[in-house]
Amino acid sequence: MLSYQHIFHAGNLADVQKHALLAWVLAYLTRKDKPLSYLETHAGRALYDLASPEAVKTREAASGIEAVADWFADDHPYAKVVASMRLRHGDAAYAGSPLLAAEMLRACDSLHLAELHPRENAALREAMQTLPKGRGARIYQQDGFELALSLAPPTPRRGLLLIDPSYEVKDDYAKIPKVVGRIHKKWNVGVIALWYPILTNGAHAPMIAALEAQNLAGAERHEVRFPAAREGHRMVGSGMFVVNAPFGLAEEAQTLAKRFATLM
């Protein structure tokens, strides 16, 4: 299904959780003077305008990053990316995960980004052209799960895979545990970070149970709850399931969860 466009939801509370933890992991990984690979299965357009008609229509950013930016100290890696995007692209700019990753990675690192939606892929290519020289990304218009399986293990082997589908394809819930297991088997040193929505119907629960049943190395689950963005909206929280989770991630996630708890 190619109908999903993240601009309607960019900068919402789920993005805050996902991007804050992603930025922390990337900051951790880039401490070592060793190159790494960053892969993403559902990249989106990478750069979002929170003043666009689509974003203003839902106003999800207003109760998201615009409301909780003060949760993060100026030197937090997420806050630094948010500030950098506004400085370079204007006060309404917000980085999706591909641009966040590219902002934090180094010239020695590699980026592989999959986005199947034609318009989102075109916008992704345009956004990534704004990067400084030496931080280029390989962009693919293909199924992200297929790309991750074909690239695993990437070169360099050290690195991170973000799996972040829209879950509009209902089969994703059943498909993801199998895909994660296959990728981990091929790339046992890779950090695999899976984002998922927490809906009122609990659709994520069987998927998480299937993942946990595999006893994957260094697996951690981090979830937050928050008020629905508007009346009738089914998403009431979000989660990150991380394989080979870096040391200290659990503590960072717990701190973030405490901040989310103040919203309830």
DAWOJO-V229528 format. One record per pair of residues at least 24 apart in sequence whose ideal C-beta (glycine too) atoms are under 8 Angstrom apart, sorted by sequence separation. I is the first residue (numbers start at 1). GAP is how many residues later the second one is. If there is no record, write none. Layout:
BEGIN
i=I gap=GAP
i=I gap=GAP
END
This chain:
BEGIN
i=111 gap=24
i=113 gap=24
i=115 gap=24
i=192 gap=24
i=218 gap=24
i=219 gap=24
i=111 gap=25
i=112 gap=25
i=113 gap=25
i=114 gap=25
i=115 gap=25
i=116 gap=25
i=198 gap=25
i=218 gap=25
i=220 gap=25
i=98 gap=26
i=102 gap=26
i=111 gap=26
i=112 gap=26
i=113 gap=26
i=114 gap=26
i=115 gap=26
i=116 gap=26
i=161 gap=26
i=217 gap=26
i=218 gap=26
i=219 gap=26
i=77 gap=27
i=107 gap=27
i=111 gap=27
i=113 gap=27
i=114 gap=27
i=116 gap=27
i=198 gap=27
i=216 gap=27
i=217 gap=27
i=218 gap=27
i=222 gap=27
i=99 gap=28
i=107 gap=28
i=110 gap=28
i=112 gap=28
i=114 gap=28
i=116 gap=28
i=222 gap=28
i=65 gap=29
i=98 gap=29
i=99 gap=29
i=102 gap=29
i=106 gap=29
i=114 gap=29
i=115 gap=29
i=161 gap=29
i=163 gap=29
i=167 gap=29
i=188 gap=29
i=220 gap=29
i=98 gap=30
i=105 gap=30
i=114 gap=30
i=145 gap=30
i=149 gap=30
i=157 gap=30
i=160 gap=30
i=161 gap=30
i=163 gap=30
i=164 gap=30
i=167 gap=30
i=173 gap=30
i=177 gap=30
i=211 gap=30
i=220 gap=30
i=148 gap=31
i=152 gap=31
i=158 gap=31
i=159 gap=31
i=160 gap=31
i=161 gap=31
i=162 gap=31
i=163 gap=31
i=164 gap=31
i=173 gap=31
i=176 gap=31
i=180 gap=31
i=208 gap=31
i=222 gap=31
i=157 gap=32
i=158 gap=32
i=159 gap=32
i=160 gap=32
i=161 gap=32
i=163 gap=32
i=174 gap=32
i=184 gap=32
i=224 gap=32
i=61 gap=33
i=102 gap=33
i=114 gap=33
i=149 gap=33
i=153 gap=33
i=154 gap=33
i=157 gap=33
i=160 gap=33
i=162 gap=33
i=170 gap=33
i=173 gap=33
i=174 gap=33
i=177 gap=33
i=181 gap=33
i=184 gap=33
i=201 gap=33
i=208 gap=33
i=220 gap=33
i=224 gap=33
i=114 gap=34
i=145 gap=34
i=149 gap=34
i=152 gap=34
i=153 gap=34
i=173 gap=34
i=177 gap=34
i=180 gap=34
i=200 gap=34
i=222 gap=34
i=223 gap=34
i=226 gap=34
i=102 gap=35
i=112 gap=35
i=148 gap=35
i=152 gap=35
i=176 gap=35
i=181 gap=35
i=199 gap=35
i=204 gap=35
i=222 gap=35
i=225 gap=35
i=153 gap=36
i=154 gap=36
i=167 gap=36
i=174 gap=36
i=180 gap=36
i=199 gap=36
i=200 gap=36
i=224 gap=36
i=225 gap=36
i=227 gap=36
i=11 gap=37
i=149 gap=37
i=153 gap=37
i=177 gap=37
i=198 gap=37
i=199 gap=37
i=226 gap=37
i=227 gap=37
i=6 gap=38
i=7 gap=38
i=10 gap=38
i=47 gap=38
i=152 gap=38
i=197 gap=38
i=198 gap=38
i=226 gap=38
i=6 gap=39
i=11 gap=39
i=98 gap=39
i=112 gap=39
i=198 gap=39
i=225 gap=39
i=5 gap=40
i=10 gap=40
i=52 gap=40
i=197 gap=40
i=198 gap=40
i=7 gap=41
i=49 gap=41
i=51 gap=41
i=89 gap=41
i=197 gap=41
i=198 gap=41
i=6 gap=42
i=7 gap=42
i=47 gap=42
i=50 gap=42
i=88 gap=42
i=112 gap=42
i=196 gap=42
i=197 gap=42
i=49 gap=43
i=50 gap=43
i=195 gap=43
i=196 gap=43
i=11 gap=44
i=49 gap=44
i=50 gap=44
i=110 gap=44
i=195 gap=44
i=196 gap=44
i=7 gap=45
i=10 gap=45
i=48 gap=45
i=49 gap=45
i=110 gap=45
i=195 gap=45
i=196 gap=45
i=8 gap=46
i=47 gap=46
i=48 gap=46
i=110 gap=46
i=194 gap=46
i=7 gap=47
i=8 gap=47
i=13 gap=47
i=47 gap=47
i=48 gap=47
i=193 gap=47
i=194 gap=47
i=7 gap=48
i=12 gap=48
i=16 gap=48
i=47 gap=48
i=48 gap=48
i=193 gap=48
i=194 gap=48
i=5 gap=49
i=8 gap=49
i=9 gap=49
i=11 gap=49
i=12 gap=49
i=15 gap=49
i=16 gap=49
i=46 gap=49
i=47 gap=49
i=110 gap=49
i=193 gap=49
i=8 gap=50
i=10 gap=50
i=11 gap=50
i=13 gap=50
i=14 gap=50
i=15 gap=50
i=27 gap=50
i=46 gap=50
i=109 gap=50
i=192 gap=50
i=193 gap=50
i=9 gap=51
i=10 gap=51
i=12 gap=51
i=13 gap=51
i=26 gap=51
i=45 gap=51
i=46 gap=51
i=191 gap=51
i=192 gap=51
i=8 gap=52
i=12 gap=52
i=16 gap=52
i=20 gap=52
i=24 gap=52
i=44 gap=52
i=46 gap=52
i=47 gap=52
i=191 gap=52
i=192 gap=52
i=11 gap=53
i=12 gap=53
i=23 gap=53
i=24 gap=53
i=43 gap=53
i=44 gap=53
i=46 gap=53
i=190 gap=53
i=191 gap=53
i=11 gap=54
i=23 gap=54
i=24 gap=54
i=43 gap=54
i=44 gap=54
i=190 gap=54
i=191 gap=54
i=11 gap=55
i=13 gap=55
i=16 gap=55
i=23 gap=55
i=43 gap=55
i=189 gap=55
i=191 gap=55
i=20 gap=56
i=46 gap=56
i=23 gap=57
i=40 gap=57
i=20 gap=58
i=23 gap=58
i=40 gap=58
i=19 gap=59
i=184 gap=59
i=40 gap=61
i=101 gap=61
i=19 gap=62
i=38 gap=63
i=180 gap=63
i=97 gap=65
i=38 gap=67
i=46 gap=67
i=97 gap=67
i=36 gap=69
i=43 gap=70
i=45 gap=70
i=35 gap=71
i=38 gap=71
i=43 gap=71
i=44 gap=71
i=37 gap=72
i=38 gap=72
i=39 gap=72
i=40 gap=72
i=42 gap=72
i=43 gap=72
i=35 gap=73
i=36 gap=73
i=37 gap=73
i=38 gap=73
i=39 gap=73
i=40 gap=73
i=41 gap=73
i=42 gap=73
i=26 gap=74
i=30 gap=74
i=35 gap=74
i=36 gap=74
i=37 gap=74
i=38 gap=74
i=39 gap=74
i=40 gap=74
i=42 gap=74
i=22 gap=75
i=26 gap=75
i=30 gap=75
i=35 gap=75
i=37 gap=75
i=45 gap=75
i=19 gap=76
i=30 gap=76
i=44 gap=76
i=47 gap=76
i=23 gap=77
i=27 gap=77
i=43 gap=77
i=46 gap=77
i=19 gap=78
i=22 gap=78
i=26 gap=78
i=45 gap=78
i=46 gap=78
i=15 gap=79
i=18 gap=79
i=22 gap=79
i=26 gap=79
i=30 gap=79
i=45 gap=79
i=44 gap=80
i=47 gap=80
i=19 gap=81
i=23 gap=81
i=43 gap=81
i=46 gap=81
i=45 gap=82
i=46 gap=82
i=11 gap=83
i=47 gap=83
i=10 gap=84
i=10 gap=86
i=6 gap=90
i=43 gap=96
i=43 gap=101
i=42 gap=102
i=41 gap=103
i=40 gap=104
i=41 gap=104
i=41 gap=106
i=41 gap=107
i=39 gap=108
i=39 gap=109
i=5 gap=112
i=39 gap=112
i=4 gap=113
i=2 gap=114
i=5 gap=114
i=6 gap=114
i=2 gap=115
i=5 gap=115
i=39 gap=115
i=2 gap=116
i=37 gap=117
i=37 gap=118
i=37 gap=119
i=36 gap=120
i=37 gap=120
i=39 gap=120
i=41 gap=120
i=35 gap=121
i=37 gap=121
i=38 gap=121
i=39 gap=121
i=40 gap=121
i=41 gap=121
i=42 gap=121
i=34 gap=122
i=36 gap=122
i=37 gap=122
i=38 gap=122
i=39 gap=122
i=40 gap=122
i=41 gap=122
i=42 gap=122
i=35 gap=123
i=36 gap=123
i=37 gap=123
i=38 gap=123
i=39 gap=123
i=41 gap=123
i=42 gap=123
i=34 gap=124
i=36 gap=124
i=38 gap=124
i=40 gap=124
i=41 gap=124
i=42 gap=124
i=29 gap=129
i=29 gap=130
i=29 gap=131
i=26 gap=134
i=25 gap=135
i=22 gap=140
i=18 gap=146
i=37 gap=153
i=6 gap=160
i=4 gap=162
i=29 gap=162
i=4 gap=164
i=63 gap=164
i=1 gap=165
i=3 gap=165
i=25 gap=166
i=63 gap=166
i=1 gap=167
i=1 gap=168
i=25 gap=168
i=60 gap=169
i=59 gap=170
i=22 gap=171
i=58 gap=171
i=59 gap=171
i=21 gap=172
i=58 gap=172
i=18 gap=177
i=14 gap=181
i=14 gap=183
i=71 gap=185
i=71 gap=188
i=68 gap=191
i=21 gap=201
i=17 gap=205
i=17 gap=207
i=13 gap=211
i=14 gap=212
i=13 gap=213
i=13 gap=216
i=12 gap=217
i=25 gap=217
i=29 gap=217
i=28 gap=218
i=21 gap=219
i=28 gap=219
i=18 gap=220
i=28 gap=220
i=14 gap=221
i=17 gap=221
i=21 gap=221
i=25 gap=221
i=28 gap=221
i=18 gap=222
i=17 gap=223
i=14 gap=224
i=25 gap=224
i=13 gap=225
i=24 gap=225
i=21 gap=228
i=24 gap=228
i=21 gap=231
i=21 gap=232
i=21 gap=235
i=20 gap=236
i=17 gap=239
i=17 gap=243
i=13 gap=247
i=13 gap=250
END
